[in-house]
Amino acid sequence: MKMFIRLFTCLFFLGGSALAQDISPILKFGLFADTQYADCTSENARFYRQALQKLDTCINYFNQQNVQFTINLGDIIDRKNSDLKKIMSSLVHLNNEIYHITGNHDYKEVTDNSVLYRQLSMPSEYYSFKKQNWVFIMLNTNEVSAYANVTGTEKEQELAEMLEQIKQTGGKQAYRWNGGISRKQMKWLDDLLGKCERNHNNVLIFTHHPLYPQSEFTALNNMEILNTISKYPCVKAVFSGHHHAGAFGYYKGIPMITQEGMIETETQNAYSTVEITRDSILVKGRGRVPSRSFKYSHLPYWKDIQTTSVNTEDPRTSFMTYANRAQAMTGRYEESPYYKLLNGIWKFYYVDSYKKLPADIVDTTAAVVGWKSIKVPGNWEIQGYGTAIYTNQCYEFQSSNPQPPQLPEENPVGVYRKEFTLPTDWEGRDVYLHIAGAKSGCYVYINGYEVGYSEDSKNPAEYLINRYLKSGENTLVLKIFRWSTGSYLECQDFWRMSGIERDVFLYSQPKASIKDFRITSTLDDSYRNGIFRLALDLKNHKDTNADLTIGYELIDHSGRVVATGEKNVSMKSKGMVTVTFERQLPDVETWTSEVPNLYKLMMIVRENGKTSEVVPFNVGFRRIEIKEIEQKSANGKNYTVLLING
C-alpha cells in the first residue's frame, strides 16, 4: 500500500517553479543567506566587500514589498567579528523585525558564544517564534561543531560520535565547516513539534546547514533531524543556507529549500520573499534565487492525500519481548510479563456523519452516558452499527466516476474508549501501543492528547506512548473514520466494513533494546548445508550511553543448540547500531511444505551483566531460485507452477 501512496502523493502534491495564482498572503517575510561580508579583497568567486551593497539592495526591496519580518539564514559575516558593526548599521534600515540564525563563519574570533547571540539579538542559541497559526523554528546546526567552542564540554564527545557515525555510514559531510545539533536540542525540537501537532499549528523550520539533499554541506546528523521532523505533518517546509550554489529536494513530501548565497557572485544578488497563503507557500526569488511554489494541506488527516500516518513507529518484524529464555521458548505473547492485551469490551460511540460528533468526544472528562458497548476486535457493522457493503470493483462510497482524493462528507465515525493501568514493573521502560488493524482512518488519543494517526488499515500501527501516560488509570480513545484517502487503495472484491479488526495491545521494552532484525537462512549449492546470517538493529532511548552484550542461540527441534554467538556493543544516547552474525551449518534439516522443519532462534540482550530482553523467532532453511530451465525450485527440487487467472 505504501508504494501506491507515494504515487498518489506525486500526483496530488503540487510543487515546482511556476507560481500559483495570486492570492493575498496570510504572512509575507524576507529571506537571505550567506552575506559573508568582510572588508577584504575578493577571493575566487567570493566578493566580500560587494556583499554590503548587495545587502542594502536586499533591505530596500524588503521595505518596498512591505514584508512583515526578515530571516537571516546565517554567515552574515565572513571572518572578523568586528565586521558585524557595518552589517548592523545596514540592518537598522529594515522597516521590520529580523530574526537570525548563526552560520559557521559567524563564530570566527568568538570565544564566548553567548556574546555572538547577544550581538544578533537572539533570545538563545536556538529558539522559535509564532506568527498567527504558524510556528517558525530556528535551529542551531552549529551547536555541535569543531568551530563553536565545544572543547572540554559534553558536545565535544557528541561531535566525535557524529563524525564516527558518518565514517561508518560513508557520509559525505565530515568537514570542519559543518555542524549538527545536540541531543538536548533534538529533544527540544521533538517536544516542540509534538506540541505544534497537538495545537494544529503549521511549522516552518530554518537551519544554516541543509538537511537534504545529501551533500558535503549537509548537517552532521542530518538524518536524525530528518527522522524527527518527518514524523510531524505540521512541518510544511525547511529553509537552509550554507551551500552557496543552492539546492532543492523533497524528503518524505517535505520541501527542502537551500537558498543561494549572496556572497558568491560579483554583481548578481540572491534573496527572496516568501508568501504564505491559505494553501500555498510561494518563494519569489530575486537574482540567482529561483521562484518556487508548494501546496500545503490544511485538511484533516483523513482527507489529506499527503498524510498516511502521523507519529507511528517504523514498520518492523513481528516479535515480542520476554524477560527470560523459558518464557521466550513458548512463543506465546501472553507468557511475557511485558505484554498487555486490550481486547474485550470497549465503550463505543457511533455517528453516521463526523459532523455529528460532540466537540469533547476524545476528552477524558467526556460523559460516557449514552455510549454503547462493543467487542474488540470486531467490525462495527456486524455489531449493529452502520451497513456492511459488498462490492467488486467499484468504490462503496462512489459507485461511478470517483474523484480521488474526494470523500463523502457524510462519513461515519466510530469512537472507541478503554481504560487501562500499566503494570508497576514497566516503570522506566519504553511503552508501545500496537494496533494490528483498524479501518480506515484511525486517530489515537491517550488521556485526551492526540498521539498519532494511521490509515494503512491492513498493517499494524505502533506508537511510543510514554510521554502521554500518567500513573494510575489511563484512558485510550480511538476515533475511526469509515473512509479516508487510503480507501482509494482498498478496492478489492470483498465486504467493506469498518472498525478495529485485529488485536490491540500494549508492550514494553528496555530503553536499550532490539528495534528490528533481518534473517537470511538459505542453503549452499549442495542443498545440504545451511547459511545463516542475522542482522540486529539496536536502539538506545536512554539519556546516557549504554553498554550491551548481544547474543543469539539457534536451537533444533530436539533442544540442541547448533549455533551461537555474542558481541559487546557500546551505544550513544538516542543512537542506533546494527550488529551482524554469520554461521555455516552442516547437514541442516531443511524446510519444505511437506516437512516444515523449524529451528528456534533466541536473541538475547544483556546490560550490566543481567539479561534485559529475550526475543524468539522461528527459522527455516530453504533455497528458492529461478534456474535457466525456467522452472522454480526449492531446496533443489523442481516444482510445477500453476498460474490461474480468476
C-alpha positions as CSV (number, residue, x, y, z in Angstrom):
1,M,0.0,0.0,0.0
2,K,2.8,2.5,0.9
3,M,4.2,2.2,-2.6
4,F,0.9,3.4,-4.2
5,I,0.6,6.1,-1.6
6,R,3.8,7.6,-2.9
7,L,2.4,7.6,-6.4
8,F,-0.7,9.4,-5.3
9,T,1.4,11.9,-3.4
10,C,3.3,12.7,-6.6
11,L,0.1,13.2,-8.5
12,F,-1.7,15.4,-5.9
13,F,1.2,17.4,-4.3
14,L,1.7,20.4,-6.5
15,G,5.1,21.9,-6.4
16,G,7.5,23.4,-9.0
17,S,8.8,26.6,-10.5
18,A,5.5,28.0,-11.7
19,L,3.9,30.3,-9.2
20,A,0.3,29.6,-8.0
21,Q,-2.5,32.1,-8.6
22,D,-2.1,35.5,-6.9
23,I,-3.8,35.2,-3.5
24,S,-3.4,37.7,-0.7
25,P,-0.8,36.2,1.7
26,I,-1.5,35.4,5.3
27,L,2.2,36.1,6.0
28,K,5.0,37.6,4.0
29,F,8.6,37.7,5.0
30,G,12.1,38.3,3.5
31,L,14.8,35.7,3.4
32,F,18.6,35.9,2.7
33,A,21.6,33.7,3.3
34,D,25.4,33.8,3.4
35,T,26.1,37.6,3.1
36,Q,29.6,36.9,4.4
37,Y,30.7,40.5,4.4
38,A,34.4,41.2,5.1
39,D,36.5,44.3,4.5
40,C,38.9,42.5,2.2
41,T,39.7,41.8,-1.4
42,S,37.8,39.1,-3.4
43,E,38.9,35.6,-3.5
44,N,37.9,33.1,-6.2
45,A,34.1,33.5,-6.5
46,R,33.6,35.3,-3.2
47,F,33.2,39.1,-3.4
48,Y,33.4,40.2,0.2
49,R,33.2,44.0,0.0
50,Q,30.3,43.9,-2.5
51,A,28.3,41.9,0.0
52,L,27.4,45.1,1.9
53,Q,25.9,46.8,-1.2
54,K,24.0,43.6,-2.0
55,L,22.6,43.6,1.5
56,D,21.5,47.2,1.2
57,T,19.7,46.4,-2.1
58,C,18.0,43.4,-0.4
59,I,16.9,45.6,2.5
60,N,15.4,48.3,0.2
61,Y,13.5,45.6,-1.7
62,F,12.1,44.1,1.5
63,N,10.9,47.5,2.6
64,Q,9.3,48.2,-0.7
65,Q,7.5,44.9,-0.5
66,N,6.2,45.6,3.0
67,V,7.4,42.2,4.3
68,Q,6.3,41.6,7.9
69,F,9.6,40.3,9.1
70,T,13.0,39.1,7.8
71,I,15.0,35.9,8.4
72,N,18.8,35.7,8.1
73,L,19.9,32.1,7.4
74,G,23.5,32.6,8.8
75,D,27.0,33.5,7.8
76,I,26.2,37.2,7.8
77,I,30.0,37.9,8.2
78,D,33.0,36.0,6.9
79,R,35.9,36.3,9.3
80,K,36.1,39.2,11.7
81,N,33.6,39.8,14.5
82,S,34.2,43.5,14.2
83,D,32.6,43.4,10.7
84,L,29.3,42.9,12.4
85,K,29.2,46.7,13.2
86,K,28.8,47.6,9.5
87,I,26.3,44.8,8.9
88,M,24.2,46.0,11.9
89,S,24.4,49.6,10.6
90,S,22.7,48.4,7.3
91,L,20.1,46.3,9.1
92,V,18.8,49.2,11.1
93,H,17.2,50.5,7.9
94,L,14.9,47.5,7.8
95,N,11.3,48.5,8.4
96,N,10.5,45.2,10.1
97,E,11.8,42.8,12.7
98,I,14.7,40.5,11.8
99,Y,15.3,37.0,13.2
100,H,18.8,35.5,12.9
101,I,20.3,32.1,13.0
102,T,24.1,31.7,13.1
103,G,26.4,30.2,10.4
104,N,29.8,28.6,10.8
105,H,31.6,31.9,9.7
106,D,29.8,33.9,12.3
107,Y,31.8,32.1,15.0
108,K,35.2,33.4,13.8
109,E,37.0,35.3,16.6
110,V,34.3,34.3,19.0
111,T,35.3,32.6,22.3
112,D,32.0,33.1,24.1
113,N,29.0,32.0,22.0
114,S,26.6,34.0,24.2
115,V,28.3,37.2,23.1
116,L,27.5,36.4,19.5
117,Y,23.9,35.7,20.3
118,R,23.6,39.0,22.1
119,Q,25.1,40.9,19.2
120,L,22.5,39.4,16.9
121,S,19.7,40.0,19.5
122,M,18.9,36.2,19.5
123,P,16.9,35.1,22.6
124,S,19.0,31.9,22.8
125,E,21.2,29.7,20.5
126,Y,18.0,28.0,19.1
127,Y,14.5,29.3,19.5
128,S,11.1,29.6,18.0
129,F,8.5,32.4,17.4
130,K,4.9,32.4,16.3
131,K,3.0,34.4,13.7
132,Q,-0.7,33.8,13.6
133,N,-1.1,30.0,13.4
134,W,2.5,29.5,12.1
135,V,5.4,28.5,14.3
136,F,8.9,29.3,13.0
137,I,11.6,27.1,14.4
138,M,15.2,28.4,14.3
139,L,17.6,25.5,14.8
140,N,21.3,25.9,15.5
141,T,23.1,23.4,13.4
142,N,26.4,24.9,14.5
143,E,25.9,23.8,18.1
144,V,28.0,20.6,17.8
145,S,30.9,21.5,15.6
146,A,34.7,22.0,15.5
147,Y,34.4,25.8,15.5
148,A,31.7,26.6,18.0
149,N,33.7,26.4,21.2
150,V,32.8,22.8,22.3
151,T,36.2,21.8,23.6
152,G,36.0,20.4,27.1
153,T,32.2,20.1,27.0
154,E,29.9,17.1,26.5
155,K,29.3,18.5,23.0
156,E,32.9,17.6,22.1
157,Q,32.1,13.9,22.7
158,E,28.9,14.3,20.7
159,L,30.9,15.7,17.8
160,A,33.3,12.7,17.9
161,E,30.3,10.3,17.8
162,M,28.7,12.1,14.9
163,L,32.0,12.0,12.9
164,E,32.4,8.3,13.7
165,Q,28.8,7.6,12.5
166,I,29.5,9.5,9.3
167,K,32.6,7.4,8.8
168,Q,30.7,4.1,9.4
169,T,27.9,5.0,7.0
170,G,30.0,6.5,4.2
171,G,28.6,10.0,4.6
172,K,29.9,13.0,2.6
173,Q,29.7,15.8,5.2
174,A,32.5,15.2,7.7
175,Y,34.2,18.6,7.2
176,R,35.2,21.3,9.6
177,W,32.7,23.8,8.2
178,N,29.7,21.6,9.1
179,G,28.0,21.1,12.4
180,G,25.0,19.3,14.0
181,I,22.5,19.7,16.8
182,S,22.9,18.2,20.3
183,R,20.7,15.6,21.9
184,K,19.3,18.3,24.1
185,Q,18.3,20.4,21.1
186,M,16.9,17.4,19.4
187,K,14.6,16.7,22.3
188,W,13.6,20.3,22.4
189,L,12.7,20.1,18.7
190,D,10.8,16.8,19.1
191,D,8.8,18.2,22.1
192,L,8.0,21.5,20.3
193,L,6.8,19.7,17.1
194,G,4.6,17.4,19.2
195,K,3.1,20.5,20.9
196,C,2.6,22.1,17.5
197,E,0.9,19.0,16.1
198,R,-1.5,18.8,19.1
199,N,-2.3,22.5,18.7
200,H,-2.8,22.2,15.0
201,N,-0.1,24.8,14.2
202,N,1.7,24.9,10.9
203,V,5.5,24.9,11.1
204,L,8.4,26.2,9.0
205,I,12.0,25.2,10.1
206,F,15.1,27.2,9.4
207,T,18.7,25.9,9.6
208,H,22.1,27.1,8.4
209,H,23.3,23.7,7.2
210,P,21.0,22.0,4.7
211,L,19.3,18.8,5.8
212,Y,18.6,17.4,2.3
213,P,19.6,16.6,-0.4
214,Q,22.7,14.9,0.9
215,S,26.0,16.6,0.1
216,E,29.3,17.7,1.5
217,F,27.4,20.7,3.0
218,T,24.6,18.9,5.0
219,A,24.4,19.0,8.8
220,L,26.5,16.3,10.5
221,N,23.4,14.5,12.0
222,N,21.0,15.5,9.2
223,M,19.3,12.1,9.1
224,E,18.5,12.2,12.8
225,I,17.0,15.6,12.4
226,L,15.0,14.5,9.3
227,N,13.7,11.4,11.1
228,T,12.4,13.7,13.8
229,I,10.7,16.3,11.7
230,S,9.3,13.9,9.2
231,K,7.1,12.3,11.9
232,Y,5.0,15.5,12.1
233,P,2.7,16.6,9.2
234,C,2.6,20.1,10.7
235,V,6.1,20.7,9.2
236,K,5.4,22.3,5.8
237,A,8.9,23.2,4.6
238,V,12.6,23.6,5.6
239,F,14.7,26.6,4.5
240,S,18.6,26.4,4.8
241,G,21.7,28.3,3.6
242,H,25.4,27.4,3.7
243,H,25.6,25.7,0.3
244,H,26.1,28.8,-1.9
245,A,25.0,27.1,-5.1
246,G,21.6,26.4,-3.7
247,A,19.7,23.1,-3.8
248,F,16.2,21.7,-3.6
249,G,14.5,18.4,-2.9
250,Y,11.6,16.7,-1.2
251,Y,12.2,14.5,1.9
252,K,9.1,12.4,2.6
253,G,6.9,15.0,1.0
254,I,8.5,18.0,2.8
255,P,10.1,20.7,0.5
256,M,13.7,21.2,1.4
257,I,14.9,24.6,0.1
258,T,18.6,25.6,0.2
259,Q,18.8,29.3,-0.7
260,E,21.6,30.5,-2.9
261,G,24.3,32.5,-1.1
262,M,24.6,36.3,-1.5
263,I,28.4,36.2,-1.4
264,E,29.0,34.1,-4.5
265,T,28.8,36.5,-7.5
266,E,30.3,39.9,-8.2
267,T,27.1,41.7,-9.2
268,Q,24.2,39.3,-9.2
269,N,22.3,39.3,-5.9
270,A,20.5,36.4,-4.1
271,Y,17.5,36.8,-1.8
272,S,13.8,36.1,-1.8
273,T,10.4,36.9,-0.3
274,V,8.2,34.1,1.0
275,E,4.5,34.4,1.0
276,I,2.2,32.1,2.9
277,T,-1.4,31.9,1.5
278,R,-4.3,29.8,2.8
279,D,-3.0,26.7,0.9
280,S,0.5,27.5,-0.6
281,I,4.0,28.6,0.2
282,L,5.3,31.0,-2.6
283,V,9.0,31.6,-2.8
284,K,9.6,34.7,-5.0
285,G,13.3,34.7,-5.9
286,R,15.5,37.7,-6.8
287,G,18.7,37.4,-8.6
288,R,20.1,33.8,-8.5
289,V,17.3,32.5,-6.3
290,P,14.6,30.7,-8.4
291,S,10.9,31.1,-7.7
292,R,9.0,28.1,-6.4
293,S,5.6,27.3,-5.1
294,F,4.3,24.5,-2.9
295,K,0.9,23.4,-1.9
296,Y,0.5,22.6,1.8
297,S,-2.5,20.9,3.3
298,H,-4.8,22.4,5.8
299,L,-7.1,19.3,5.6
300,P,-7.8,16.8,8.4
301,Y,-5.6,13.7,8.1
302,W,-8.4,11.5,6.7
303,K,-8.9,13.9,3.8
304,D,-5.3,14.7,3.2
305,I,-3.7,12.6,0.4
306,Q,-0.2,13.6,1.7
307,T,-0.8,12.1,5.2
308,T,-0.9,8.4,5.6
309,S,0.5,8.2,9.2
310,V,1.4,10.6,12.0
311,N,3.9,9.7,14.7
312,T,3.9,6.0,14.0
313,E,7.0,3.8,14.6
314,D,8.9,2.4,11.7
315,P,7.4,-0.9,10.4
316,R,9.3,-3.9,11.8
317,T,9.4,-7.6,12.0
318,S,6.6,-9.1,14.1
319,F,8.1,-10.2,17.5
320,M,7.5,-10.0,21.3
321,T,10.0,-9.3,24.1
322,Y,10.3,-11.6,27.1
323,A,12.1,-11.5,30.4
324,N,13.9,-14.8,30.2
325,R,14.6,-17.8,27.9
326,A,11.9,-20.1,29.4
327,Q,9.1,-17.5,28.6
328,A,10.5,-16.9,25.1
329,M,10.6,-20.6,24.3
330,T,6.8,-20.8,24.5
331,G,6.4,-18.2,21.7
332,R,3.1,-17.1,23.3
333,Y,2.8,-13.4,23.7
334,E,0.7,-13.8,26.9
335,E,3.6,-15.5,28.6
336,S,5.6,-12.3,28.5
337,P,5.2,-10.0,31.6
338,Y,5.7,-7.1,29.2
339,Y,2.5,-7.8,27.1
340,K,-0.9,-6.4,28.0
341,L,-3.8,-7.3,25.7
342,L,-6.6,-4.7,25.5
343,N,-9.1,-6.9,23.6
344,G,-12.6,-7.3,25.0
345,I,-15.5,-4.9,25.7
346,W,-14.9,-1.3,25.0
347,K,-17.1,1.8,25.3
348,F,-18.4,2.8,21.8
349,Y,-20.0,6.0,20.3
350,Y,-21.2,5.9,16.7
351,V,-22.4,8.6,14.3
352,D,-23.3,8.4,10.7
353,S,-21.5,11.6,9.9
354,Y,-18.4,13.1,11.5
355,K,-20.1,16.4,11.8
356,K,-22.4,15.0,14.5
357,L,-19.5,14.2,16.9
358,P,-19.6,16.1,20.2
359,A,-16.7,18.5,20.4
360,D,-15.3,16.9,23.6
361,I,-15.6,13.3,22.4
362,V,-11.9,12.4,23.0
363,D,-11.6,14.2,26.3
364,T,-11.1,12.2,29.4
365,T,-13.8,14.3,31.0
366,A,-16.4,13.5,28.3
367,A,-19.5,12.0,29.7
368,V,-20.0,8.3,28.6
369,V,-23.7,8.3,29.3
370,G,-25.4,7.0,26.2
371,W,-22.3,5.3,24.9
372,K,-22.7,1.6,24.0
373,S,-20.5,-1.4,24.4
374,I,-18.7,-3.1,21.6
375,K,-16.5,-6.2,21.2
376,V,-12.9,-5.6,20.1
377,P,-11.7,-6.9,17.7
378,G,-14.8,-6.9,15.5
379,N,-16.2,-4.7,12.7
380,W,-18.9,-2.4,13.9
381,E,-21.3,-3.2,11.0
382,I,-21.7,-6.8,12.3
383,Q,-22.4,-5.5,15.8
384,G,-25.4,-3.3,14.8
385,Y,-23.8,0.0,13.7
386,G,-23.9,1.1,10.1
387,T,-24.2,-1.1,7.0
388,A,-21.8,-3.6,5.6
389,I,-21.5,-3.2,1.8
390,Y,-20.4,-5.8,-0.7
391,T,-19.0,-4.6,-4.0
392,N,-16.4,-5.9,-6.5
393,Q,-14.5,-3.3,-8.5
394,C,-16.3,0.0,-7.7
395,Y,-16.0,2.1,-4.5
396,E,-18.8,1.7,-2.0
397,F,-18.8,5.4,-1.3
398,Q,-18.8,6.4,-5.0
399,S,-20.1,3.8,-7.3
400,S,-19.2,5.7,-10.5
401,N,-16.9,8.5,-11.6
402,P,-14.8,8.7,-8.4
403,Q,-12.7,11.8,-8.0
404,P,-9.7,11.0,-5.8
405,P,-9.0,12.1,-3.2
406,Q,-12.5,13.4,-2.6
407,L,-14.6,11.6,0.0
408,P,-18.2,11.9,1.2
409,E,-18.9,14.5,3.8
410,E,-21.4,12.0,5.3
411,N,-18.5,9.9,6.6
412,P,-19.5,7.6,9.6
413,V,-17.2,7.6,12.6
414,G,-16.9,5.1,15.5
415,V,-15.2,6.3,18.7
416,Y,-13.8,3.5,21.0
417,R,-12.8,4.1,24.6
418,K,-10.9,1.9,27.0
419,E,-9.3,2.5,30.4
420,F,-6.1,0.7,31.4
421,T,-3.5,0.6,34.1
422,L,0.1,-0.3,33.5
423,P,1.9,-3.0,35.5
424,T,4.2,-1.5,38.1
425,D,7.3,-3.3,36.8
426,W,7.0,-1.4,33.5
427,E,8.4,1.7,35.2
428,G,11.5,3.0,33.4
429,R,10.7,1.1,30.2
430,D,9.5,2.2,26.7
431,V,5.8,1.5,26.3
432,Y,4.3,1.0,22.9
433,L,0.7,0.8,21.7
434,H,0.1,-1.8,18.9
435,I,-3.0,-1.6,16.8
436,A,-2.9,-4.6,14.5
437,G,-5.6,-3.5,12.1
438,A,-8.2,-0.6,12.2
439,K,-10.2,0.5,9.2
440,S,-9.9,3.1,7.8
441,G,-8.6,6.4,9.2
442,C,-7.6,5.9,12.9
443,Y,-6.8,8.7,15.3
444,V,-5.2,7.8,18.6
445,Y,-5.6,9.7,21.9
446,I,-4.3,8.9,25.3
447,N,-5.5,10.9,28.3
448,G,-7.0,13.5,26.0
449,Y,-3.8,14.1,24.0
450,E,-3.5,13.3,20.3
451,V,-0.9,10.6,19.9
452,G,-1.0,10.0,16.1
453,Y,-2.9,8.7,13.1
454,S,-2.8,5.8,10.6
455,E,-4.8,4.8,7.6
456,D,-2.8,1.8,6.4
457,S,-5.6,-0.3,7.8
458,K,-4.4,-3.8,7.0
459,N,-1.0,-3.2,8.5
460,P,-0.1,-2.7,12.2
461,A,0.4,0.8,13.5
462,E,2.7,1.3,16.6
463,Y,3.2,4.3,18.8
464,L,5.7,5.1,21.5
465,I,3.4,6.5,24.2
466,N,5.5,7.2,27.3
467,R,5.0,11.0,27.1
468,Y,1.2,10.6,27.2
469,L,1.0,8.3,30.2
470,K,0.3,9.0,33.8
471,S,0.4,6.9,37.0
472,G,-2.7,5.0,37.8
473,E,-5.6,4.7,35.3
474,N,-5.1,5.9,31.7
475,T,-7.7,6.5,29.0
476,L,-7.2,5.3,25.4
477,V,-9.6,6.6,22.7
478,L,-9.5,5.5,19.0
479,K,-11.6,7.7,16.7
480,I,-12.0,5.8,13.4
481,F,-13.4,7.3,10.2
482,R,-15.1,4.7,7.9
483,W,-13.4,6.2,4.8
484,S,-10.1,8.0,4.3
485,T,-7.8,8.8,1.4
486,G,-6.4,5.3,1.9
487,S,-9.8,3.8,1.0
488,Y,-8.9,4.5,-2.7
489,L,-6.2,1.8,-2.4
490,E,-8.5,-0.8,-0.8
491,C,-10.9,-1.5,-3.7
492,Q,-10.9,-5.3,-3.8
493,D,-13.6,-7.9,-4.2
494,F,-14.7,-8.1,-0.5
495,W,-17.1,-6.9,2.1
496,R,-16.5,-3.3,3.0
497,M,-16.6,-3.0,6.8
498,S,-15.1,-0.7,9.4
499,G,-13.6,-0.5,12.9
500,I,-11.0,-2.4,14.9
501,E,-10.4,-5.6,13.0
502,R,-7.4,-7.1,14.9
503,D,-5.8,-7.2,18.3
504,V,-5.0,-4.1,20.3
505,F,-2.2,-4.4,22.9
506,L,0.5,-2.7,24.9
507,Y,4.0,-3.9,25.3
508,S,7.2,-2.6,26.8
509,Q,10.9,-2.9,26.2
510,P,14.0,-1.8,28.0
511,K,15.2,1.7,26.9
512,A,18.2,0.0,25.3
513,S,16.8,-2.9,23.3
514,I,16.2,-4.6,19.9
515,K,14.5,-2.4,17.3
516,D,14.3,-4.8,14.4
517,F,16.2,-7.7,12.8
518,R,16.7,-9.4,9.5
519,I,17.5,-13.2,9.0
520,T,18.9,-15.0,6.0
521,S,18.5,-18.8,6.2
522,T,19.4,-20.4,2.9
523,L,21.3,-23.4,1.6
524,D,24.7,-23.7,-0.2
525,D,25.0,-25.3,-3.7
526,S,24.8,-28.8,-2.3
527,Y,21.4,-28.1,-0.8
528,R,22.5,-29.8,2.4
529,N,24.5,-27.2,4.4
530,G,22.8,-24.1,5.9
531,I,23.9,-20.5,5.5
532,F,22.7,-18.4,8.5
533,R,23.0,-14.6,8.8
534,L,21.5,-12.3,11.4
535,A,21.5,-8.5,11.4
536,L,20.2,-6.9,14.7
537,D,19.2,-3.2,14.9
538,L,19.6,-2.0,18.5
539,K,18.2,1.3,19.8
540,N,19.1,3.3,22.9
541,H,16.4,5.7,24.2
542,K,18.3,6.4,27.4
543,D,19.7,9.8,28.3
544,T,23.0,8.1,28.8
545,N,25.2,5.8,26.8
546,A,24.6,2.0,27.1
547,D,27.0,-0.9,27.1
548,L,25.2,-4.0,25.9
549,T,26.1,-7.6,25.2
550,I,24.0,-9.1,22.3
551,G,24.0,-12.8,21.6
552,Y,22.0,-15.4,19.8
553,E,21.3,-19.2,20.1
554,L,19.9,-21.3,17.2
555,I,18.1,-24.4,18.6
556,D,16.9,-27.5,16.7
557,H,13.7,-29.4,17.4
558,S,15.4,-31.6,19.9
559,G,16.5,-28.6,22.0
560,R,20.2,-28.8,20.9
561,V,22.0,-25.5,20.4
562,V,23.5,-25.8,16.9
563,A,24.9,-22.2,16.6
564,T,25.6,-19.4,19.0
565,G,27.4,-16.0,19.0
566,E,27.9,-13.0,21.2
567,K,29.2,-9.4,20.8
568,N,29.7,-6.4,23.0
569,V,28.2,-3.1,21.8
570,S,28.6,0.5,23.1
571,M,25.7,2.8,22.1
572,K,25.5,6.5,22.4
573,S,22.3,8.1,23.9
574,K,19.4,8.2,21.4
575,G,21.6,6.2,19.0
576,M,21.1,3.1,16.9
577,V,23.6,0.4,15.8
578,T,23.5,-2.8,13.8
579,V,25.2,-6.0,14.9
580,T,25.7,-8.8,12.5
581,F,26.4,-12.6,12.9
582,E,27.1,-15.3,10.2
583,R,27.4,-19.0,10.5
584,Q,27.7,-22.1,8.2
585,L,25.7,-25.1,9.4
586,P,26.4,-28.6,8.1
587,D,23.6,-31.0,7.3
588,V,20.7,-28.8,8.3
589,E,17.2,-30.0,8.5
590,T,15.6,-28.2,5.6
591,W,12.1,-26.7,5.4
592,T,9.7,-27.8,2.8
593,S,5.9,-27.6,2.6
594,E,5.8,-31.4,3.1
595,V,8.3,-31.4,6.0
596,P,8.4,-27.9,7.6
597,N,11.4,-28.3,9.9
598,L,11.9,-25.2,12.0
599,Y,14.7,-24.0,14.3
600,K,14.1,-21.7,17.2
601,L,16.2,-18.6,17.3
602,M,16.8,-16.8,20.6
603,M,18.2,-13.2,20.5
604,I,19.4,-12.2,24.0
605,V,20.3,-8.7,25.2
606,R,22.3,-8.2,28.5
607,E,23.1,-5.0,30.2
608,N,25.3,-4.7,33.3
609,G,25.6,-8.5,33.3
610,K,21.9,-9.1,33.5
611,T,19.5,-10.4,30.9
612,S,17.3,-7.4,29.9
613,E,15.5,-8.9,26.9
614,V,15.0,-12.2,25.1
615,V,13.3,-12.2,21.6
616,P,12.4,-15.6,19.9
617,F,11.8,-16.3,16.2
618,N,11.3,-19.4,14.1
619,V,13.8,-20.1,11.3
620,G,13.5,-22.5,8.4
621,F,16.3,-23.3,5.9
622,R,15.3,-23.4,2.3
623,R,16.6,-22.1,-1.0
624,I,14.3,-20.8,-3.7
625,E,15.8,-19.9,-7.1
626,I,15.0,-19.4,-10.8
627,K,17.1,-21.7,-12.9
628,E,17.9,-21.3,-16.6
629,I,15.5,-24.1,-17.4
630,E,12.8,-21.6,-16.2
631,Q,11.5,-23.9,-13.5
632,K,11.2,-22.7,-10.0
633,S,12.9,-24.9,-7.4
634,A,13.1,-25.1,-3.7
635,N,15.9,-27.0,-2.0
636,G,17.0,-28.2,-5.4
637,K,13.7,-30.0,-6.2
638,N,11.6,-28.9,-9.2
639,Y,8.1,-27.5,-8.7
640,T,5.4,-27.1,-11.3
641,V,3.9,-23.6,-11.1
642,L,0.2,-23.4,-11.9
643,L,-1.0,-19.9,-12.8
644,I,-4.7,-19.2,-12.6
645,N,-6.5,-16.0,-13.6
646,G,-9.8,-15.7,-11.9
